[in-house]
Amino acid sequence: MEYKFELADLRRIVYWTICKFKTDEFHHTTLSWKRDLIGGFLDRWVNRATEFVVFKNLLSGKNYYAVTDFFFYGQETEKNAPDVIGLQDKNGKILARFVEYVNGKWVQIDDAPWIEVKTCRKTQKLVAIKESQMEDDHYYAIVESNIRDDYLTAIFDKSVFDNQIFESFHMNPAFVKSDAGNAIVQPEKIVSQTDLGFFKLIGIFKGSKIKMFSKLCRGRTREVGAENPRYVGSIEPTDRNSSLSPEEVPEGIFTYTFEGGTYLPILVKYLTPDSKAEILTKSKGFFRIAINGKVAINEHELLDGFYKVTFKTFNRNTSQNEWITHKCMFERFAENSEMPALIKIFDKFAGNSAS
């Protein structure tokens, strides 16, 4: 499900982020390497827009809205708020509270859902959720961001891109004696864009489901570094490689093993009745596999032949334990999304409160 990122949405998140910039103590530290200017701060927080954009569109046919967390916090709070904290009607009346703030932390109301939104870029292959944020019965909306890299230009005043300013960049060619490699390029005139891109809701999943196709990776400690899992980076055709004892790959969630390595689960699907997959050779960085019929490995659909599955390493430096998985896993399990069930819960809470 794709939801457009509208100019009104951008204005809303920019205003909120600037307010946060002015109240957030962290970026005002005297250590210059931790300081943010407003541009970097906006880039860090723009994905918060997914929370209200997704649920605004998801509930567009309802007579109520989701209330997302726009509070501003001091440094002493636990900052453990879910991303959806309740429901309200179209006049702003609160219909249901899912949590309430109690002396520095958010506490879940009995039987209310706890909802987190996790956003990743289109180019990202992995999704990571901190162990401290992962609960079996919590709901996680997995969203892919497809917004323009130059999204901020849409809210600049037109005078910023005045033609006279553009012409002032024109350099006299008298300064260039030679440029055989064409290293000097001519910029294009900037035209403010109204199409900002979109957010794609892949699905909403309970924590217990996500754990089934994720790997819990250890964070950095004083004694050892963080656990760096390997994930499927590419799959390419290769030459036939014989093996005296090929290893048959079962359909379902498959975990590759090789001494000294940590590997993220891989999804294997047999797409034809005669499908079969066998690993012929193994190493720490790749394996070769023989495919009969039609077999899906993560997002790749492979036909009869021989393939080399190459791993990349996700280098981590966090002290947090994290549940990590391939992003494509959520797309493959989209039919198991808890979205309909969650909307029924919303309907129940909105109806119960209104009656």
C-alpha positions in Angstrom: 0.0 0.0 0.0 1.6 3.3 -1.2 0.7 6.6 0.4 1.8 9.9 -1.1 4.0 12.2 0.9 2.1 15.5 0.5 3.4 19.0 0.9 1.1 19.5 3.9 2.7 16.4 5.5 6.2 17.9 4.9 5.3 21.2 6.4 3.9 19.5 9.4 7.0 17.4 10.1 9.4 20.3 9.4 7.6 22.5 11.9 7.7 19.7 14.5 11.3 19.0 13.9 12.3 22.7 14.2 10.5 22.9 17.5 12.3 19.8 18.6 15.6 21.3 17.4 15.0 24.3 19.7 14.1 22.2 22.7 16.4 19.2 22.3 19.5 19.5 24.6 21.5 16.8 23.0 22.6 18.7 19.9 23.6 21.8 22.0 26.5 19.9 23.6 29.9 21.6 23.6 31.4 18.5 21.9 31.4 19.6 18.3 31.3 16.1 16.9 27.9 15.6 18.5 26.4 18.9 17.3 23.7 19.1 14.6 22.9 22.0 12.4 19.2 22.2 11.4 19.7 20.5 8.0 21.1 17.3 9.6 18.5 17.4 12.3 15.7 17.5 9.7 17.2 14.6 7.8 17.4 12.6 11.0 13.7 13.1 11.9 11.8 13.4 8.6 10.9 9.7 8.8 8.7 10.5 11.8 6.2 11.6 9.1 5.5 8.0 8.3 3.6 7.6 11.6 0.9 10.1 10.7 1.0 9.7 6.9 0.5 5.9 7.1 -2.3 5.9 9.7 -4.0 8.9 8.2 -4.4 7.0 4.9 -5.0 3.6 6.5 -8.0 5.0 8.4 -9.2 7.4 5.7 -12.6 5.6 5.5 -13.2 5.7 9.2 -14.9 8.4 11.4 -11.8 8.5 13.7 -8.1 9.3 13.5 -5.1 7.8 15.1 -3.3 10.0 17.6 0.5 9.9 17.0 3.1 11.0 19.5 4.1 14.7 19.0 5.1 15.3 22.6 8.5 17.0 23.3 10.6 15.3 26.0 13.3 16.4 28.4 16.4 14.3 28.8 15.2 12.5 31.9 12.3 10.6 30.4 12.6 7.0 29.2 11.3 8.0 25.7 9.4 4.7 25.5 6.3 6.0 23.8 4.6 3.9 21.2 4.0 5.7 17.9 0.2 5.5 18.1 -1.1 6.5 21.5 -4.8 6.6 21.0 -7.8 7.5 18.8 -9.8 10.6 18.4 -12.9 11.6 16.4 -12.9 14.2 13.6 -13.7 17.0 16.1 -10.6 16.2 18.2 -12.5 14.3 21.0 -10.4 11.5 22.4 -12.2 8.2 21.9 -9.6 5.8 23.2 -6.2 6.0 25.0 -3.8 3.2 24.4 -1.2 4.5 26.8 -0.8 7.2 29.5 2.2 9.1 30.7 3.1 8.5 34.3 6.1 10.3 35.8 8.6 9.9 33.0 7.4 6.9 31.2 4.5 5.6 29.1 2.3 2.9 30.6 0.0 0.7 28.4 -3.7 0.7 29.1 -5.2 -2.8 29.8 -6.0 -4.6 26.5 -4.9 -1.7 24.4 -2.6 -2.3 21.4 1.0 -1.1 21.5 2.1 0.1 18.0 5.6 1.0 16.6 6.4 2.2 13.1 9.7 1.1 11.7 10.8 2.9 8.5 13.6 1.9 6.2 14.8 3.4 2.9 14.1 1.7 -0.4 17.8 1.0 -0.8 18.1 -0.7 2.5 18.2 -4.5 2.5 17.8 -5.0 6.3 15.5 -4.1 9.1 16.7 -3.9 12.7 14.6 -3.6 15.8 16.2 -3.1 19.3 15.6 -6.0 21.6 14.4 -3.5 24.2 11.6 -2.5 21.8 10.6 -5.9 20.8 7.6 -7.6 22.5 5.7 -10.6 21.2 2.3 -9.0 21.4 3.3 -5.5 20.1 2.4 -4.4 16.6 5.1 -3.2 14.2 4.2 -1.3 11.0 7.0 -1.9 8.5 7.3 1.1 6.1 9.6 1.7 3.1 10.4 5.3 2.4 10.5 6.3 -1.2 10.7 10.1 -0.7 12.8 12.3 -3.0 16.4 13.0 -1.8 15.7 16.7 -2.4 12.4 16.8 -0.6 13.3 20.0 1.3 13.4 22.1 -1.8 9.6 21.9 -2.0 9.2 24.3 0.9 11.8 26.8 0.0 10.5 30.2 -1.1 10.7 30.6 -4.9 13.1 33.5 -4.5 15.8 31.0 -3.4 15.9 29.7 -6.9 15.8 33.1 -8.6 17.3 33.1 -12.1 19.7 35.9 -11.3 21.2 33.8 -8.5 21.6 30.9 -10.9 23.3 33.1 -13.5 25.7 34.4 -10.8 27.3 30.9 -10.7 28.3 31.2 -14.3 32.1 31.1 -14.4 34.1 32.8 -17.1 35.8 30.1 -19.3 38.9 32.3 -19.4 39.9 30.6 -16.2 40.0 27.2 -17.8 43.1 26.4 -19.9 42.1 22.8 -20.6 39.6 20.2 -19.3 40.3 17.1 -21.3 38.5 14.9 -18.8 35.3 17.1 -18.7 35.7 17.4 -15.0 33.9 20.7 -14.9 30.1 20.2 -15.2 27.2 22.6 -15.7 24.5 22.5 -13.0 20.9 22.2 -13.9 18.6 25.0 -12.8 16.6 24.0 -9.8 12.9 23.7 -10.2 10.9 23.2 -7.0 9.1 19.8 -7.0 5.6 19.1 -5.8 5.9 15.3 -6.2 7.7 14.4 -3.0 7.5 10.6 -3.3 5.6 8.1 -1.1 5.7 5.8 1.8 5.0 2.1 1.2 3.3 0.2 4.0 4.7 -3.4 3.6 2.6 -4.8 6.5 1.9 -4.8 10.2 3.3 -7.7 12.2 3.3 -8.8 15.8 6.7 -9.2 17.4 6.2 -12.9 17.8 6.0 -13.3 14.0 9.0 -11.1 13.3 11.1 -13.1 15.7 10.4 -16.2 13.6 12.3 -14.9 10.6 14.9 -12.7 12.4 18.2 -13.2 14.2 18.9 -11.7 17.6 22.4 -10.2 17.3 24.5 -9.3 20.3 25.5 -5.7 20.9 29.0 -4.4 21.7 30.3 -4.9 25.2 33.6 -4.0 26.9 35.0 -7.5 26.2 33.8 -8.1 22.6 32.6 -6.2 19.6 29.0 -6.3 18.3 27.9 -9.4 16.4 28.1 -8.7 12.6 25.6 -10.9 10.8 26.0 -11.9 7.1 23.1 -11.4 4.7 22.3 -12.3 1.1 24.0 -9.6 -1.0 23.6 -11.0 -4.5 22.7 -14.2 -6.4 24.3 -14.7 -9.8 24.4 -17.6 -12.3 27.6 -19.7 -12.0 29.2 -22.8 -13.5 28.2 -26.3 -12.5 30.0 -27.5 -9.4 29.9 -31.2 -8.4 29.4 -32.4 -4.9 29.6 -35.8 -3.5 27.1 -35.0 -0.7 24.8 -32.1 -1.7 22.8 -30.5 1.1 19.1 -30.3 0.3 17.6 -26.9 1.3 14.2 -27.3 3.0 11.3 -25.0 2.0 10.6 -22.3 4.6 12.9 -20.3 6.8 16.4 -21.6 6.2 19.4 -20.6 8.3 22.8 -21.1 6.6 25.6 -22.3 8.8 29.4 -22.2 8.5 32.0 -22.3 11.2 32.7 -18.8 12.7 29.8 -17.0 10.9 26.5 -15.5 12.0 23.9 -15.6 9.2 20.4 -14.0 8.9 17.6 -16.4 8.1 16.8 -16.9 4.4 13.3 -17.5 3.0 13.1 -20.4 0.5 9.9 -21.1 -1.4 9.3 -23.9 -3.9 7.2 -22.4 -6.6 6.6 -25.5 -8.8 5.7 -29.1 -7.8 9.1 -30.4 -9.1 11.1 -27.7 -7.3 14.3 -28.7 -5.5 17.3 -26.8 -4.2 20.7 -28.3 -3.1 23.8 -26.6 -1.8 26.8 -28.0 -3.6 29.7 -26.0 -2.1 29.9 -23.9 1.1 32.2 -21.2 2.4 32.0 -18.4 4.9 31.3 -15.8 2.2 29.1 -17.6 -0.3 27.6 -20.9 -1.3 26.8 -22.5 -4.7 23.4 -24.0 -5.2 21.6 -26.2 -7.8 18.0 -25.3 -8.7 15.5 -27.6 -10.2 12.2 -26.1 -11.2 11.4 -22.7 -9.9 12.6 -21.6 -6.4 12.5 -18.3 -4.6 15.4 -17.3 -2.3 14.4 -14.2 -0.5 13.3 -11.8 -3.3 15.1 -13.7 -6.1 13.1 -16.1 -8.2 15.5 -18.7 -9.8 14.9 -21.2 -12.6 16.8 -24.4 -13.4 20.5 -23.9 -13.2 23.4 -23.2 -10.9 23.8 -20.1 -8.8 26.3 -18.4 -6.5 24.7 -16.9 -3.4 27.2 -14.2 -2.0 26.9 -12.8 1.5 27.6 -9.3 2.7 28.5 -8.4 6.2 26.4 -5.9 8.3 29.0 -4.2 10.4 27.5 -3.0 13.7 29.0 -0.8 16.4 26.0 -0.5 18.7 25.8 -1.6 22.3 22.2 -2.6 21.7 21.0 -6.2 21.1 18.9 -6.1 17.9 16.5 -8.4 16.0 17.7 -8.2 12.4 16.2 -9.6 9.2 16.1 -9.1 5.4 13.5 -6.5 4.5 12.2 -8.7 1.8 11.0 -11.1 4.5 8.2 -8.7 5.4 7.1 -8.6 1.7 7.1 -12.4 1.4 5.0 -12.7 4.6 2.7 -9.8 3.7 -0.3 -12.1 3.5 0.2 -12.7 7.2 0.0 -9.0 8.0 -2.0 -8.2 11.2 -3.4 -5.0 9.6 -7.0 -6.2 9.4 -6.9 -7.5 13.0 -5.5 -4.2 14.2 -8.1 -2.1 12.4 -10.8 -4.3 14.1 -9.2 -3.5 17.4 -9.3 0.2 16.5 -13.0 -0.1 15.6 -13.8 -1.8 18.9 -12.0 0.8 21.0 -13.5 3.7 19.0 -17.0 2.1 19.3 -16.7 1.2 22.9 -15.6 4.7 23.8 -18.3 6.4 21.8 -21.2 4.3 23.1 
